[in-house]
Amino acid sequence: MSIEINNESGVEIDEENLVALATHVLGEMGINPLAELSIVVVAEDAMAELHEKWMGEPGPTDVLAFPMDELRPGGGARGESEGPADPALLGDVVLCPAVAARQAKDAGHDTRDELELLCTHGILHLLGYDHAEPEEHKEMFGLQAQLLESWQGVRDPR
């Protein structure tokens, strides 16, 4: 996997951890190892600008996903095809650590865990998952929970 991180937020984050997480998620989803992903970490003002421009909603949000290429036939989640997806430029996941930190505090966990959740969520959006309808929500959040659970086993082996 080619995973590039661009931290424009002014906040120190564990970039290696996010790359490892993204590699894990894409591997678990059966995405071709030649696929490319960009993770951009931005400050609240930049996120608010993106949120308003692309989603028509005011204020900063926690994560945005900007897909670049549609996955080609033969790709997708493991078990849905004969093999991994064709190589593709998946797109950008944009994270806002300031918003993530507030959400982490409200949820009772640390910012690293929140950024991992948001990065996973953004990657799933790039892969075509959505949560607008109840069935989509159930599928996406169930898959997100499975991926995070498997990642925690890799990140913190016992």
Steps between C-alpha positions, in 0.01 A plus 500: 500500500611851433365713783604861526431720802506877480463661843396863452330527840785626715415217742743215553341165416638147475532483122659154501203365696250642249696355207510161671125519573417596141721219369319257729152620399575489128658156536201366694270640230693314231619813323788456257835574665578746219208726597578855607344695786559850631427604857491875562490636854368856526422771752142589592479804275614301195256220585215749542579642157502153339183399685313805377635484144439129439219409738319834527513483879650761734782440744771238520428129488711207611568319169435548130567254219569600142504196267718525188444179300209265508612151592505285192310171465664226697569723795331571827471330832662165557269217400316708240734417213754255369790723601607840618396821329696634207753765590332834547550846637243470776487865602547718805390457859505836679520494880470781754683414825347793691148369437621143563644605838165646612311193383750270671454684829120474468527128416743427786794381294821652370551705186706224337202265519270767359734575210523127425120474497467806275772384262334159469164669444646720227665205324169313498339802334775494236417134440136586432339441838243745631265532797210708373249213517450270801630187321804689369565638849483153653736356238754783508519540877511123551790472258670800661475333842644173365790679332582700814482188716739313270728807490512517880617139502785597265578832671494365855578127486463320829 
